[in-house]
Amino acid sequence: MSFLETFSEEIKERLGFSPYPYQKTVINDILRALGQSKFLVVSMPTGSGKTLIELFVASQLASEGMRVLVLEPTRLLCDQMYHNFWSKVFDDVGEEYEGNCESFERGKRVIVSTPITSAKCTPKVDAVIIDEVHHAFGDPRYISAIVSMSPKLVIGFTALLPSNKRYRVDSKLIQTLGAPSFLTYDFRKLSEIDPTFVLPKAIADVFDADMNGVENVAYEALLKNKVRGDYQALGFLRYTLYSNGKEAFCESLENLKDRVSDNLPFSNLCSSTDLGHKARSLKDILNSYDIEEHKPILIFTSRRSTAHEFEIVLHNLGVKRVKTLTGELKKEERLKIVDEAKRGLVDVIISTHVGEEGIDIPEAKLLIMTDVPKSPLRFYQRLGRLIRKTNETVKYLVVTLTPKTPEYDDLDEALFSLSREGVDVSYIIESKTGKGTTSRIVDQVKDGGGEVPLTKLLELNYELKDYILLKGFNLLNLTSPEDGSPYADFIDRSLSEGELFYYYRPDSAGEVIAKIMLSKYCQLCYGDQCRGLCNEELIKLGRQKQYKLMKKELLRFFMVLFTKEKITEVENNLVSKKYDNPNFRYMIQTNVNERNKSVNFRVELDASINGITVYPMVSIAFYNVDKSMTDFLKNNVRAICEEAGKKFFSYFTS
């Protein structure tokens, strides 16, 4: 019995179905191609069973003694594919997508992971299978992961690889694997191979709803706490802007005017006559999907004002037969609109939440979601308006998402929740790598040359030393003016996901520690020794028994964010900071907390001058860091200590 036949029996036993004839043909084509190429890209339509073919390829390679890594573009896909397929077919299989490396370290034969985690763990693997490989073309995270692992084979699968992406293969990949070979199967080719092949019921698509300059300025003002007002009101306005667009935002702003201060970016946005970003995205969708071919079309939005803005878009496109379902209509009026759509008298229905239940239009071929309901149930109810039992007509789902906002993450969470409830949402999933909340921070750091102080990103016009002078030297109770800022949450997420790294500025952090050393000196000195050096604030600071630079909000004043590509350059700069003085010493103790992803350093300083020796102890904490960064962080603390010593002794010579 051949390996393919044996595998087919195992699949039947473990998953309850067998490969179709066309899938067996594709498998044989892949095996032949792998005899001639180390880098293979296989393109098959959505719904044609790429996952089963990936399972076979992995099984074949594992039987030859290879360790196989399966890369999924998102945590959601990683988790869903692992539990629904890989863990059922393979016994020696692991899953890693939270930044841990345990499965790699335990030597699992097959591991399902994400590019970010794999790049961090750099496991020893022989073959890499890339699901949704079109995202790997032009994405440095995939390139970094694959090149660092240097596998013998790479096989990628995708529903569609646009021709322009074929020419975006990174030169590093070609040097490692050679030029890619391509196997392409469209609906027609699969039907020719196997007459039993059936088209999928639904195909999903994602359109970016990019905010323009004036919209981005208003959104940044909300992100960075540049607007005064009620916290909940500002949060609602922020959500409304990225999720529903300009008209809904300006309507809400007017309703909340007593809870929000006047702000120039808001005035500029609301006085603009341009369409909002959601309306512009809808226009792009309807220019891509022919209305005549896909009618009746369902368009969902959560706000009436956005629905009316969409009416303008459709009117400008020359679409006349448009109906809008809102809570203002009576039940009889809504049912009449649905009936007219079934009879072909309506081309487009725009609906708010009232249409999420009770609308049954199996004739609909295209559903457009222009926002993502926070409730997974509402999301699923919307889907139910499209995915109904009907004929074999292919249907389309289009979701508009605002890049660099939580909306990309909201879709992930909604799908993740539905998947855990057993709902098949695999046809909806579209990788959103590089477009979620963290990408806003990452792009701004890249625009700054790959290394930017956080205070600059937050647009603070003063530094920690100035802030301390304003608040006094009570280091334990200081708070940052960016407390509660959603921007801070985005920063934490970018660090936790390994999108960015950071260090504390040796000059500013060192100056604070030098002040602590000086405060201890002021406790012991008297007469002329103290003149011009000591004041009441320093004496007060010197009375403290503990000095802990451990408050995350306070430490942000020191932080410099940088990209992975800059890590060697940054570390070399830190190591180069030396201060030779026989009267100055320090010792560093390290405590790593893997569970909390934190590293704490206890520094014992020892400095002597004018017959006085000071030896304060200072604790410095790093958060959202991996233990693999411990040596780098220790070099950062050394650089801070060197700068502190240099600054401390300079007080006595200036």
N, C-alpha and C positions, 0 to 999 in steps of 0.2 A: 504494500500500500504506500502511495506517495505521501510526502510530507503534507501536501495540500489536502489530500483526502483525510489524513489523520487529523489535521487542524480543523477541517469542516465538521468532523464528528465531535471534536471537543467543543467547538462553538455551539453546535446543536445542543449538546448536553449542558453547557454552562449558561448560555444566553437564551436558548429556546428557539433559535432560528439558524438557518444555514446560508452560506454565501450564494448569491445569485450567479447565474452563468457569466454575466458581464463582469462581475467582481473577480471571478476566477481568471478571466482573460486578462484583466488589468494586473492581477497579481503576477501572472506569468510574464507579462510585459516588463514589470518592474524587476523581476529576478534577472531577466536577460539584460536589461539596461544596467543593473548594478555590476554586471560582469565587465562593463566597459567604462563606467563613470563612478567617481567617488562622491559626486554632488548631483543629486537627481531631484527635480521638481515635478510633482504630479498634480495636474489640474483636473478636478472633477466637479460637476454641478452640485449645488446644495441639495441635500436629500438623497444623494446617490450612494451613501454608505462608505465614506472615506475612512471612518473610524474602524470599521471591520478590516479594511485593507491595512491600516496602520497596525492593528493587532497581529495580523498575519506576518507582516514584515518584521515586527519586533520578536515574534515567536521564532521565526526562521533564524534571525541573527543570534538570538539567545541560545538556540540549539547548537550554534556553531561556536559557543563559548564566549560570545561578545557581551559586554555590559552596555545596556541601552538606556539612553536618556530621552524622554518624551517631553518636548517643550510645548506648553500651552500659553497663549498670550496673556491670560488673565487668571486671577485667583479663582474666579467663579468657574471658568472652564476647567481649570486644573482639578478642582474639587469634584465637579460634576462628572467629568470623564473618568476620574479615578474610581469613584464609587459605583458608577453605572456600568463600566466596562473593564478597566484594567485590573481592578482588584478581584473581579469575578473570573477572569481568564487566567491570570498569573498568580501563582502562590508566593513566589519570591519577588514581591513588588512593594515599592515605597512611594510616598508622596511628600513633597517639600515645596511650600510656597509662602511660608511666613518668615523666611530669612534664616531658618535653622538648617543645619547640615547633617542631622542625625542619620537619615536614610542613606546618604552618601557615605558617611563614616562606617555604617554597618555593612556596607558592601552589597546592597540589594542588586539583583540582576537587572531589574527594570525599575526605573524611577520616573515618576511624573512630576514635573516641576515647571517653574516660570523662568524666563531669561534672567531676571534680576537676581533671584536666589541662586541660580546656577552660576552666574558670573561671580557671585560672592564666594560660593563654596568651591568653585573650580574642581569638580570631581574628575576622577580618571575614568573616562568612558571610551568605548570603542565606536559607538554609533549614536547619532542624534537623529531623532524623528521630530520634525517641526510641524505642528498643526497650525493652520492659518499662516502659512509661510510667507504670504504676501506682505505681512507686517515686518518681516525680517529684512526685506530689501530697503536699505537706507536707514535702518534703525541701529545706532551704534551699540545699544545694549545687547542685541543678538550677536553682533559682530564680536564684541568683547568676550562674550560667553563662549562662543564657538572657537575662536582663535586661541583662547587661554586653555581650552580642553584638548585641542588638536586631535579630533576624532579621525578614525579611518574612513568613515562614511557619514554623509548627511543626506537624509531623504526628507523633502518638504512636501506638504499637501495643502492645497488651497482650492476654493471654489472658483476663483478667478484670479489670474495674474495678468494685470494690464500690460500691454506690450511695452509701454514706457518704463515699467518697473524692471523688465528683463535686462535693461541696460544700466541698472543701478546697483549691480553686484559690486560690493566693496573689494578693492584690490587685495586686501588682506585675506579675504576668503578665497580668492582665486589662487593666491600664493600657497594657501594651506591645502586646498582641495582640488584646484583646477577649475576650469570653466564649467558651469552647470549644464546638464542635459535636461530636456523638457519632454514630458509625456502629457499630452492634452486630450481630454475627452469632453465633448459637449453633449447636449441632449441627443442630437442626431446620431452621433457616433455610437453612443451607448445603445440607442434603439436599434442600430444596425447590427451591433454585436449580439444583442439579446432582445428579441421582440417583446419579452415580458416586462421590460423596463418601464416603470411608471413615473411620470413627472411628480415632483414634490408638491405638496398642498400649498405651501407658503414659502416665499422668499423674502428675507428681511434686508433692509437697507438703512444706513444711518447718514444723515446730512448734517454737516456742521452749520450751526447758526452763529456766525461770527459777529461779535459786537464791533461797532465802528469806534472811531476815536472819542467822540463825545460820550458814547455809552460806556466805554472803558474807563474814562476819567471819573464818571459818576460812580461806577462800580468800585474802583480803587479807593475812592473817598470813603465809601462804606466799609470796605475791607480793613482799612488802616485807621479806623476810628477818627477820621478827620471831620466827622459831622457830629454835632452835639444833639442829644435827644434821648428819648426813652429807649432802653436797650432792646426790648421786644419789638418796638415799632421799627427800629433800624434794621433788626434781623428780618422782619417781614418785608421791608422795602428791598433789602438785598436779594432775598429769594424771589420776590416778584419781578425784579429787573431781569435777572438771568433766565428765569423760567417762563415768564409771560410776555416780556417785552415792554417797550416804551409806553404805550397807551395805558396799559394796566398799572405800570409803575406811577405814572403821573396822576392817574385817578386816585391811587392809594395815597400818594403824597398829599394830595389836596384833602383827603379825608383825615389824614394824620397831622395836619399842619400845626395843631396845638401841641403835638408831642415831639416835633422835630424842628430844629433851628433852620433858618434860611441858609441856603448853600448855593454858591454860584454854579458849580457843576450840574446841580439839579435844574437850576433855572435854564442853563444853556441846553440841556437835554430836552426839557419839556417845551421850550420855545422852538425847537427844531421842527421843520415840516417834513423831514424824511420819514420813511417807513421804519418801524422798529426791526430789530434783527430777526425776530421770529417771522415777521411778515416777509422780510426779504428772503429768508430761507424757504418759506412756502412757495414764493414765486419761482425759486430755483427748482424746487421739486416738480412743480406743475409744468415747467419748461422741459423737464427730463421725462416725465411720465405723461404720455398723450392722454388728455382728458377723454376724448372720444373713445379711445381704446379701452380705458379702465373704468368708465362710469358704470354705476354710480360710485362716487368717491366719498368716503367718510373722513372728516377732519375733526379732531378733538383738541379742545383747549379748555383750560379751567376758568377762564375769565370772559365775561360778556364783552368787555371793551376790546379784548384781543380778537374775539369772534367778529366784531364789527370792522376791525382793521383788516381782517382776512377777506371780508366782503369787498372792500376797496380793491384788494389785490386781484380778486377774481373778476371784478367789473373791468379793471384796467386790462385784463387778459382777454376780454371779450366774452366771458362766460356769463350767460344770461340766466340759465335755469339753476339758481342757487337758493337754498333754503337754510335758515338758521334756527336751530333748536336751543332755546334758553329757558330758564325757569319762569320767564315772563309769559310764556305760552300756556294755554290751557291744555289739559290732557287730550282733548278731542283734536285740537289743532296739531299737536305733535303726531298723533296717530294718522292724521290726514297726510302729513308730510311723508311719513314712512310709506304709506300706501301709494302715494304718487311716485316715490322712488322705485318701488317694486314694479310699477306699471311703466317705468321708463320715462316719466314726466319730469324727473329731477336729475340733474347731472352731478351736483355736489351738495352734500349736507354738512354744514358746520355745526358742531354740537359742543355744548358745555357739559358739565357732569350729569345733567338730566338725561343725556343719551347713553350713559354708560350701562344702564340696565333697561331692558324692555324694548330696545330697538332690535328687530330681527330682519335683517336685509341680506339673505344668503346670496343675492345677486351682486353684492358689492365685491369689487376686485382689488380695491386699493384703500388701505386705512392709513391715515397720516396722524401720528401723535406729535403735537408740537410742544408738549411738556410731559414730564414724567411724574405721575401721581406718587406721592410719598407712601401711600398705602398699596401693598402688593395686590390686595383684593381688587381695588379700583383698577389697577393696571390690567389685571387678568380679565376683569369685566369688559374693559375696552377691547381686549384681544378677542373676546367672545363675539363681538359684533362682526368680526371678519372671519374667524376660523369656525365656520359652521359646516355641517354635513350638507354637501351639495355635489355637483358634478366634479369632474377632474380638472376643472379650470385652475390654472396657476394663479394664486393670489399674492398680493404684495403688502408688506408692512413697512412703513417708513417712519422713523423716529428722528426728530430734530433735537440736537443737543448743543448746548452752548459750551464751546471749548474753554478750558482753564477755569471751570466753575464746578461746584458740587453736583451739577446735573448729570455729568458722566458717571459719577459715583452713585447717584441715586438710581440710575438704571441698573447698575451692577447689583445693588442691594435688593431691588425689586425682583430681579431675575433669580438672585441667589435664594431669596425667601420662597419663591414659587418652586424652584428646583427641589428645595428641601421638603416641600409638601408633596412631591411626586409629580408635579406638572412638567410635561416635556416642553422646554423652552429653548431647546438646542438650535432650532432654526432662527431664533431671534438674535442669538448672541453674535456680537460683532466686537472685535478687539478695539479697545479705546486707549491703548498704550500711548502715553505722551500727550493726552488731551484732558486729563482730569485736573483736579484742584492743584496737584503738585506741579503741574507743567507751568503754571503761571510763575511760580517761584523759580523753577529751574531756568526758564527762558530769561527771566530778569537777571539771574546770576550769569548766564552765558553772555547776555548783552553787555554785562559789566566786565567782560574779559575772563570769566570763569572763576573769579575770586572777588567777593564783594562783602564789606562789613554790613552786618544786619541793620545797624543804625541808619545806614544810607538807604537801604531798601525801605525802611520804615519812615524815611524822610524826617528823622529827628535832627534838629539843628543844635543839639548839645550832646556832650558825651557823659560818661559815668562820673568822672571827677567833678564836672559842673553840677550834675544832679545831686551828688553827695553834699556839695557845698550848700545847695538849696535846702536839702532835707536834714542836714546834720550827719554825723558819722555813725549813726545807728545802722550798721551794715545788716543786722539781722531783721530789721523791719522795713527795709526799703522795698518799694514796689515799682514796677515799670509802668510808664504811661501807655504801653501797648497791652496792658492787662485786659483780657476779655476780647481782644481783637481776633476775628476769624482768620486773619492773615497769619497770626501766630500758630493757629491750629494747622494751617496749610504747611507752615515751615516744619512743624513737628512731624507731620506725615511724610514730607519729602525726605526727612532724615531717617525716619523709621523704615521707610521702604528702600533706603539705599540710593535714592535719586541724587542726594547731595550729602556732603560731609562738612564738618566745621572744626575750627580751632578757636581758642581765645587769644585775642591780640596780646602779645607779650608786653608791648609798651604800656597800654592802658591798665591791663590786669597787674603788671609789675609795679606800676605807680601806686595802685591801691595797697599792695602788700608793702611797698616801701613806706607808705604813710603809717601802716600798722607798726612797722619796725621803729619808725621815728616816734610814734606814740609811746612805745615801751621805753625808748631812750628818755623821753620827756618825764617819765615817772621816776627816773633815777638821777637825772642831772640837776644841777642847781647853779645859781649865779650866772656868770658870763657864759658858761657852757650852753645855757638855754636861750640866751638872748637872740632874738630874731628867728628862732627855730620853733619854739613851743607856744601854743595858745590854749585856751580853755577847751576847745573842741578836741585837740590832740590829747590833752591830759585825760579828758573824759573817755576817749577811745582807748587809751592805754589801760584803763581800769578793767576793761572786759577780759574775761578769762578765756573765752573761746572766740575764734574768728573763723566763721564758716561762710565761704563763698559757694553756697549750695542752693540758693533760691533760683529756680529756673528763670523767673522774670528778671532778676537782677543780672544774671549771667548773660542775658541777651545783649547787654551793653558791650560785652567783650567779643561777641561771636563774629566770626568771619566765615561766610558760607563759600564753599568751592565745589567744583565738579570733580568727578573721579579722575579725569585726565590731568588734573593739576596736583594730585596727591604727592608725587615724587618731588616736584618743584617746591611745594609748600614745606614738606618735611626737611628738605635740604636747607631752606631758609631758616627753619627753626633750629636745626642742629648747629648752624653757623654762628648763632648768638652766644658768644663766650665772654665771660668777665673774670679775669684773673686778679684775685686779691687774696693774699694769705690771711686776711682778717675776716673773710667771709666764707661761710660753708653752709651747706644744707643737705638734708637727707629726705628721701621721698619713700613713703610706704603706699602700696597699692592694694585696693580692695575692689574686686570685680563682682558685680551682681548680675549674673546672666539673666535671671528671671525678669528683673526690672530693666534690663538693658542699660545699666548705668555703671560708671567706673568712678570711684572716689579716691582721691590722693590726699594723704596727710603729709604735710611738709613741715619739717622741723628746721628752722632757720637759726643761724648763729652768726652774729656780726659784732665786732669790737672796734671802738673808737673812743679816744679821749679817756681811756681807762674804764669805759663802761661797756659791758657786754649785754646784748639783748638776744633773747632766744624764743621768740613767739612761735606758736604752732598754728598753721593755717590749713583748713580743709578746702579742697577745690573739687567740685563735682561736674561730671559730664553725663548728659542724659541722651537717650535715643542713640546709643552707640553699641556696636558689637564688640565682643571680647577680642576679636582679631585686630581691632584698632588700638589695643592697649599700649603697645610700644610707641605708636605714633603719638598718642595722647600724653604719654610720659615725657616724650621729647618736647611736647608743647609746655608741660609744667616746668621742665628744666629751663626752657627759654624764658618763661615768666619769672622764674627765680633769678636767673642771670640779669634780667632787666631790673628786677627789684633791688638787687645788690648794687648795681651801677647807679640807680637813682638815689638810693639811700645815702651812699657816700658822697654823691654830688651835692646833697644838702649842706655839707660841711665845707665845701670849697667854693660855692657860689656866693 
